[in-house]
Amino acid sequence: MRGKLYGVGLGPGDPELMTLRAHRLIAGAGVVAYPTLAGAQSFARSIAADAIAPGAREIVMDVPMTTARAPAQAAYDKGAKEIAGVLEQGEDVICLCEGDPFFYGSFMYLFARLSARFEIEVVPGVTSIAACAARAGRPLVARNERLTVLPGPLPEDELRRRIEGAEAVAIMKVGRHLAKIRGVIEDLGLTGGAVYVERASLPEEVVLPLAEAPERAPYFSMILLTKGADPWL
Amino acid sequence: MRGKLYGVGLGPGDPELMTLRAHRLIAGAGVVAYPTLAGAQSFARSIAADAIAPGAREIVMDVPMTTARAPAQAAYDKGAKEIAGVLEQGEDVICLCEGDPFFYGSFMYLFARLSARFEIEVVPGVTSIAACAARAGRPLVARNERLTVLPGPLPEDELRRRIEGAEAVAIMKVGRHLAKIRGVIEDLGLTGGAVYVERASLPEEVVLPLAEAPERAPYFSMILLTKGADPWL
């Protein structure tokens, strides 16, 4: 009997925002797996830390810091092989995923490598978007509004075009793209309706009108944008 | 000392997909509030049922079944007044919200009415989108992809235009709009990349390729659409 792989969403950072199911699976896990970036501490592991049983085996997939695809793919190839070895021994593996596993999550690389051979369950988690809206006190979308989610690294002209054609917008992964994104929003005259959120739900969280955002943003930052008057009154 | 209002996301339906924080707040609540639609059972209350303390007071906001805005607004006016009365007595109120309170959630109507006068905390929840993707085994978005969320009631030509210009698409609130939406996706030649999900995470869940979806869909149904080849390999 083979083991089962779980891709478990942990939510945006506050350990209390993990689901009951995520907590139960992690607390009962004999083997957990998670990626790290160039040897840095794993954010996912830090969210789950208090739930991980003492003595659980930890499979670490260290992804090198580069925009090239091959080295990251090699890291996931290696991790998938190690996880497959555990599953073949009949033991389950709980993969720790910040946010939601299928929303810009690296779990999909393991899913792509292992789903044909092993049973996989994805446990959805609270996304950073929902957390940012909650912390900013800003409804994301109401009634028949449309929501567009854009990654900050998109080229400037595409960002501009997509924001122009959109209604409610969430811009993810702001980080070093902040100045570019801010310029586009300013050009479109939308700065007044934009809020900047950094590390939502964590103690070091920042929530500010975009006009007052800092010069430098971490990777885990977001801009929420609504057009026109409050639509939910 | 005034009480605090909590808008608590309960996730998509499986009670295990509520967050630890949602569970803790509900279990400790002396007063819970939730909307019902034309006297029907409250879905939010059914998700939270096992967590609600015996003897908790329940404030029910019954919203009439009509597309007119005024009767619904009157129901939220009345509910907000009753909640305000409790908060003014110094007691907290936990408002139960299916999914996430700020993602197409009716909690924003209470938020709009009460946030100027009372402290409000929104506890984000797992959205139906994340749950549908998890249950369908389909990553929503990877890397620098864009996600467009569309409500099914949009007019046919707008749906067509928005889907044409989009990459990954989630169409919410399919319900009685299924035939129209299916027609648009078929016309665009995208049926092969579309999956239909009904009541994700509940025992009566349905997950099917769109081509095999039933003729009639409940309100809590969704279509997920990706274009081109698997982008996450």
Interface residues (C-beta under 8 A of the other chain):
Chain A: G9 G11 P12 D14 P15 E16 L17 M18 T19 L20 R21 H23 R24 D100 P101 F102 F103 Y104 G105 M108 Y109 F111 A112 S115 I120 V122 V123 P124 G125 V126 T127 A130 A131 A133 A134 R135 G137 R138 P139 L140 V141 A142 R143 N144 E145 R146 L147 T148 V149 L150 P151 P153 L154 R162 G165 S201 D230 W232 L233
Chain B: G9 G11 P12 D14 P15 E16 L17 M18 T19 L20 R21 H23 R24 D100 P101 F102 F103 Y104 G105 M108 Y109 F111 A112 S115 I120 E121 V122 V123 P124 G125 V126 T127 A130 A131 A133 A134 R135 G137 R138 P139 L140 V141 A142 R143 N144 E145 R146 L147 T148 V149 L150 P151 P153 L154 R162 G165 S201 D230 W232 L233
